[in-house]
Amino acid sequence: MNRNFLVLGAVFAAGTGLGWLINSGFDSTPNQNQTVSEKRAESSNPKTSRYPRETGSSSIRGSLFPDSSVGRLEQLLRDTIESANALENNSYALVLTNELAKKDPLAAIALAREAAREDLVYAALQQIAENNPEDALRWIKENESNDSSVQYLTMAVYEGWARVDPVGAVRKLEQLPAGVQRDQILSNTVNEWAKKDITAAFNWLKDSEISQQSDNVYESTFSLVMEQYITKNLDAASAFVAEMASGQQKVSFASQIATKMAEQDTKKALEWVDKLEGADEKKYAFMGIMHSWAAGPNGAEALAYLAKNPNHPNHAVLFETVIANLSHKNPDALVSALPTMSDAQQIDTARQLASSFTTSNPEKLKTWLAQLGSGAVRDQAVMSSVNIIKDADAAEAFHLSTTISDQSLRAQKVEEVIEKWAGSNQEAASHAVSTTSALSPSQKKLMLDAIRNRQNSFDASASSR
């Protein structure tokens, strides 16, 4: 790969000056190898007359390289195809195939086929289809006989067609014989249509006889289109989902809508969810609201809402959603609310806070643990922290473990830490056990014996090799 093309790679990454670089940096010496377009110009193949061909330097609308000749683009595409660099061989080759197809479609296809790169044929046919979809379909019919290739490349044509005329592409597909292949292409095309006009695509999907008759089209496309519909037209999507029949799809869509709506207007989202009838719909929609609410700037209000509604049917799972978010977004709000919670809620919250502080603010963890009174809440917080740090910092994990107030839990957690620690530093682990006042003499003996037995087993294994 020549130096100029490596420079081109850097400019591709920056995303500027592509056309200028090719025209100013590419070697202008005539190539001794005849280009595909030159070879084809010498032949009498009548198919070439179907496609517009641009060989001069006039500007091509939408082209990255409006002043580059066909021959120059062909040679650059050859370089990318032959490159051992994966980025050049894949991404750059696709871009250049697309650009060459704008100027000389058959040259792009011929080079792609010569290189046995069906992905590049796909890209070229997509580009052709944007201007001449019938010609692109005709090319497949006249040049491809393998069923899987025909299916694959036909998909490319309808994708390209749908970018500029999705209604025309869908109407053409509606005329084809029913079957799995047509349905797959139709599903893909409707999804492309949704990117251009979500409302029209959605209306076709829910009203079309083909869509209603074909599970392949409806099921494979509906979720994808609905996700776009929710993003682009939330009010219309929420009204539609509210009237849907109960089922797993409604549960999923209701959750997505509630999550999105809560990002904009929590009160409106709560009112919308209250009107849903299904238990699962309500449950997952409320979870979506709580996720957005707790993760937002007014996250503490989500906790207050749950405190005011202790009999909510999904209170437990909603509480978990809120504290999981607040422990990262607004831990101080959880610390302040901790005394007002039930014993079980305090334990769950303490675990979440300890996990968050351990990974994000260890000094804050120490201060907070020092403020907590001895008991089950602090014990659970300590155990959560120890579980996180015992592999990376056994000494600190041991120290924390010895502060657990419950004797049984303390011995259990210390033993877990020592087992890890002894594997990397037996001497330090033994010293820690021997000198701590947090263990009874019998507990110390059991742990020290376990450390020695571990070392003896290791020594015996080493000597037998």
ZAMARGU-4260 file (C-alpha; in steps of 0.2 Angstrom, whole numbers, plus 5000, padded with zeros to 4 digits):
<rodrens>
0) 5000/5000/5000 | 5008/5017/4995 | 5011/5031/5006 | 4997/5042/4999 | 4984/5028/5003
5) 4990/5027/5021 | 4988/5046/5022 | 4970/5043/5015 | 4967/5032/5029 | 4971/5045/5042
10) 4960/5057/5033 | 4946/5045/5032 | 4947/5044/5051 | 4946/5063/5052 | 4932/5063/5040
15) 4937/5078/5030 | 4946/5082/5013 | 4943/5065/5005 | 4940/5070/4987 | 4954/5083/4988
20) 4967/5071/4994 | 4964/5058/4980 | 4965/5071/4967 | 4980/5079/4973 | 4990/5065/4981
25) 4986/5050/4970 | 5000/5046/4957 | 4994/5053/4941 | 5006/5042/4930 | 4995/5031/4918
30) 4993/5014/4925 | 5000/5000/4914 | 4986/4989/4919 | 4970/4992/4909 | 4955/4996/4920
35) 4939/4987/4921 | 4930/5001/4912 | 4943/5002/4898 | 4941/4983/4895 | 4923/4985/4895
40) 4923/5000/4883 | 4932/4989/4871 | 4919/4975/4871 | 4902/4976/4863 | 4892/4971/4878
45) 4875/4979/4876 | 4871/4979/4894 | 4882/4994/4897 | 4870/5006/4888 | 4857/5004/4903
50) 4868/5013/4915 | 4874/5031/4915 | 4893/5032/4915 | 4903/5047/4920 | 4921/5047/4914
55) 4925/5066/4914 | 4929/5077/4929 | 4912/5086/4931 | 4905/5086/4948 | 4893/5071/4953
60) 4880/5075/4966 | 4883/5067/4982 | 4900/5060/4978 | 4914/5061/4990 | 4926/5062/4975
65) 4917/5072/4962 | 4933/5076/4952 | 4941/5059/4952 | 4940/5049/4936 | 4933/5031/4935
70) 4950/5024/4931 | 4958/5033/4947 | 4944/5026/4958 | 4946/5009/4950 | 4964/5008/4954
75) 4961/5014/4972 | 4948/5001/4974 | 4960/4988/4968 | 4973/4994/4981 | 4960/4992/4995
80) 4954/4975/4990 | 4972/4969/4989 | 4977/4977/5005 | 4982/4966/5020 | 4975/4979/5032
85) 4958/4974/5038 | 4951/4992/5039 | 4957/4996/5021 | 4951/4979/5014 | 4934/4980/5022
90) 4928/4998/5027 | 4937/5008/5014 | 4933/4995/5000 | 4915/4997/5004 | 4916/5016/5003
95) 4925/5016/4987 | 4914/5003/4979 | 4899/5015/4983 | 4908/5030/4975 | 4913/5020/4960
100) 4896/5014/4957 | 4889/5032/4957 | 4900/5035/4942 | 4901/5018/4933 | 4890/5005/4941
105) 4896/4991/4930 | 4914/4994/4933 | 4911/4993/4952 | 4901/4977/4950 | 4915/4970/4938
110) 4929/4973/4950 | 4919/4966/4965 | 4915/4950/4955 | 4933/4949/4950 | 4939/4949/4968
115) 4925/4937/4973 | 4918/4950/4985 | 4899/4948/4986 | 4899/4961/4999 | 4905/4974/4987
120) 4893/4968/4974 | 4879/4971/4987 | 4886/4989/4990 | 4886/4993/4971 | 4869/4986/4968
125) 4862/4997/4983 | 4869/5012/4975 | 4862/5007/4957 | 4845/5004/4965 | 4844/5022/4972
130) 4843/5028/4954 | 4838/5013/4943 | 4830/4999/4954 | 4823/4990/4939 | 4840/4989/4931
135) 4848/4983/4947 | 4835/4969/4948 | 4837/4965/4929 | 4856/4963/4932 | 4853/4950/4945
140) 4841/4941/4934 | 4854/4940/4920 | 4870/4937/4930 | 4866/4927/4945 | 4859/4909/4946
145) 4863/4904/4963 | 4847/4905/4974 | 4856/4911/4990 | 4866/4925/4980 | 4850/4930/4971
150) 4841/4932/4988 | 4856/4941/4996 | 4858/4953/4982 | 4840/4956/4979 | 4839/4962/4997
155) 4853/4975/4993 | 4842/4982/4978 | 4827/4984/4989 | 4837/4992/5003 | 4844/5005/4991
160) 4827/5007/4983 | 4819/5010/5000 | 4831/5024/5004 | 4824/5035/4990 | 4807/5028/4986
165) 4801/5016/5000 | 4783/5016/4994 | 4788/5011/4977 | 4799/4997/4984 | 4786/4990/4995
170) 4773/4991/4981 | 4784/4981/4970 | 4787/4968/4984 | 4768/4967/4987 | 4766/4960/4969
175) 4778/4946/4971 | 4773/4928/4976 | 4771/4925/4994 | 4784/4916/5003 | 4798/4916/5016
180) 4810/4925/5004 | 4798/4939/4999 | 4794/4941/5017 | 4812/4943/5023 | 4815/4956/5010
185) 4799/4965/5013 | 4803/4965/5032 | 4820/4973/5028 | 4813/4986/5016 | 4799/4991/5028
190) 4813/4994/5042 | 4822/5005/5029 | 4806/5014/5026 | 4804/5017/5044 | 4820/5027/5045
195) 4814/5039/5032 | 4795/5040/5037 | 4791/5031/5053 | 4773/5035/5053 | 4769/5029/5035
200) 4779/5013/5038 | 4771/5010/5055 | 4753/5013/5047 | 4757/5001/5033 | 4764/4988/5045
205) 4748/4988/5056 | 4735/4990/5042 | 4742/4980/5027 | 4734/4964/5022 | 4751/4956/5019
210) 4758/4961/5036 | 4743/4954/5045 | 4743/4938/5035 | 4762/4935/5037 | 4769/4932/5054
215) 4787/4933/5046 | 4784/4951/5041 | 4774/4957/5056 | 4784/4948/5070 | 4802/4952/5063
220) 4798/4970/5058 | 4786/4976/5071 | 4798/4977/5086 | 4811/4986/5076 | 4799/4999/5068
225) 4790/5001/5085 | 4806/5006/5093 | 4809/5020/5080 | 4790/5025/5082 | 4792/5027/5101
230) 4808/5038/5098 | 4801/5049/5085 | 4782/5050/5089 | 4780/5046/5107 | 4762/5052/5109
235) 4756/5042/5095 | 4765/5027/5100 | 4758/5028/5118 | 4741/5029/5112 | 4743/5014/5100
240) 4751/5003/5114 | 4737/5008/5126 | 4725/5000/5114 | 4735/4984/5110 | 4729/4967/5116
245) 4738/4961/5131 | 4753/4950/5128 | 4772/4950/5129 | 4774/4964/5115 | 4763/4976/5124
250) 4773/4973/5140 | 4789/4977/5131 | 4782/4992/5122 | 4774/4999/5138 | 4790/4998/5147
255) 4799/5007/5133 | 4786/5021/5132 | 4786/5023/5151 | 4805/5025/5151 | 4805/5037/5137
260) 4790/5047/5144 | 4798/5048/5161 | 4813/5056/5154 | 4802/5071/5148 | 4788/5072/5160
265) 4787/5060/5175 | 4769/5065/5180 | 4763/5062/5163 | 4771/5045/5163 | 4764/5040/5179
270) 4746/5045/5173 | 4749/5035/5157 | 4754/5019/5167 | 4740/5020/5179 | 4728/5018/5164
275) 4736/5002/5159 | 4725/4986/5164 | 4737/4971/5163 | 4747/4968/5179 | 4764/4964/5169
280) 4761/4979/5159 | 4760/4990/5174 | 4774/4982/5183 | 4787/4984/5169 | 4781/5001/5164
285) 4783/5007/5182 | 4800/5000/5183 | 4804/5010/5167 | 4798/5026/5175 | 4808/5022/5191
290) 4824/5019/5181 | 4823/5035/5172 | 4817/5045/5187 | 4830/5039/5199 | 4844/5041/5186
295) 4839/5059/5182 | 4842/5075/5192 | 4827/5073/5203 | 4830/5055/5208 | 4827/5058/5226
300) 4809/5061/5221 | 4807/5043/5215 | 4812/5037/5233 | 4800/5049/5241 | 4786/5043/5229
305) 4789/5025/5235 | 4789/5031/5253 | 4772/5038/5250 | 4765/5023/5242 | 4771/5008/5253
310) 4756/4997/5247 | 4760/4998/5229 | 4759/4981/5221 | 4776/4981/5214 | 4784/4991/5228
315) 4799/4979/5232 | 4805/4978/5214 | 4803/4997/5211 | 4812/5000/5227 | 4827/4989/5221
320) 4827/4999/5204 | 4827/5016/5213 | 4841/5012/5225 | 4852/5004/5212 | 4851/5020/5202
325) 4853/5032/5217 | 4868/5023/5224 | 4877/5029/5209 | 4868/5045/5204 | 4864/5052/5221
330) 4871/5041/5236 | 4869/5056/5248 | 4850/5055/5246 | 4850/5036/5251 | 4861/5040/5266
335) 4849/5053/5272 | 4834/5042/5269 | 4842/5026/5277 | 4835/5029/5295 | 4817/5031/5288
340) 4817/5014/5280 | 4811/4997/5286 | 4825/4985/5292 | 4824/4975/5276 | 4825/4991/5265
345) 4840/4997/5276 | 4850/4981/5273 | 4846/4981/5254 | 4851/5000/5253 | 4867/4997/5263
350) 4873/4984/5251 | 4870/4995/5236 | 4879/5010/5244 | 4893/4999/5250 | 4896/4992/5233
355) 4895/5010/5225 | 4907/5018/5237 | 4919/5003/5237 | 4922/5005/5218 | 4920/5024/5216
360) 4925/5032/5233 | 4934/5021/5246 | 4937/5036/5258 | 4918/5040/5258 | 4915/5021/5262
365) 4926/5022/5277 | 4918/5038/5283 | 4900/5031/5281 | 4904/5014/5289 | 4911/5024/5304
370) 4895/5033/5306 | 4884/5017/5305 | 4880/5009/5321 | 4885/4991/5325 | 4872/4979/5319
375) 4865/4970/5304 | 4864/4985/5292 | 4883/4988/5294 | 4887/4970/5293 | 4879/4968/5277
380) 4887/4984/5270 | 4904/4977/5275 | 4902/4960/5267 | 4897/4968/5251 | 4913/4979/5251
385) 4924/4964/5256 | 4916/4953/5241 | 4922/4967/5229 | 4940/4970/5236 | 4946/4953/5243
390) 4954/4948/5227 | 4963/4964/5224 | 4967/4970/5242 | 4966/4955/5254 | 4974/4965/5269
395) 4960/4978/5268 | 4947/4965/5266 | 4953/4955/5281 | 4953/4971/5291 | 4935/4975/5286
400) 4930/4957/5289 | 4936/4958/5307 | 4924/4973/5311 | 4908/4963/5307 | 4898/4962/5323
405) 4889/4945/5321 | 4902/4932/5326 | 4896/4918/5314 | 4896/4930/5299 | 4913/4937/5305
410) 4921/4920/5305 | 4914/4915/5289 | 4919/4931/5280 | 4937/4931/5287 | 4939/4913/5282
415) 4934/4917/5264 | 4947/4931/5264 | 4961/4921/5272 | 4958/4907/5259 | 4961/4919/5245
420) 4976/4928/5254 | 4985/4912/5258 | 4986/4908/5240 | 4996/4923/5236 | 5005/4927/5253
425) 5004/4913/5266 | 5016/4922/5278 | 5005/4938/5278 | 4989/4928/5280 | 4996/4917/5294
430) 5002/4933/5303 | 4985/4942/5301 | 4976/4927/5309 | 4988/4925/5323 | 4988/4943/5329
435) 4970/4948/5327 | 4959/4949/5342 | 4943/4947/5332 | 4944/4928/5332 | 4943/4915/5346
440) 4958/4904/5349 | 4948/4889/5341 | 4944/4899/5326 | 4962/4904/5324 | 4968/4886/5326
445) 4956/4880/5312 | 4962/4894/5300 | 4980/4892/5303 | 4979/4873/5301 | 4970/4876/5285
450) 4984/4887/5279 | 4997/4874/5283 | 4988/4860/5275 | 4986/4871/5260 | 5005/4874/5259
455) 5009/4855/5263 | 4998/4850/5248 | 5007/4862/5237 | 5024/4856/5243 | 5019/4838/5240
460) 5013/4842/5223 | 5029/4851/5218 | 5040/4837/5224 | 5031/4824/5214 | 5034/4833/5197
</rodrens>
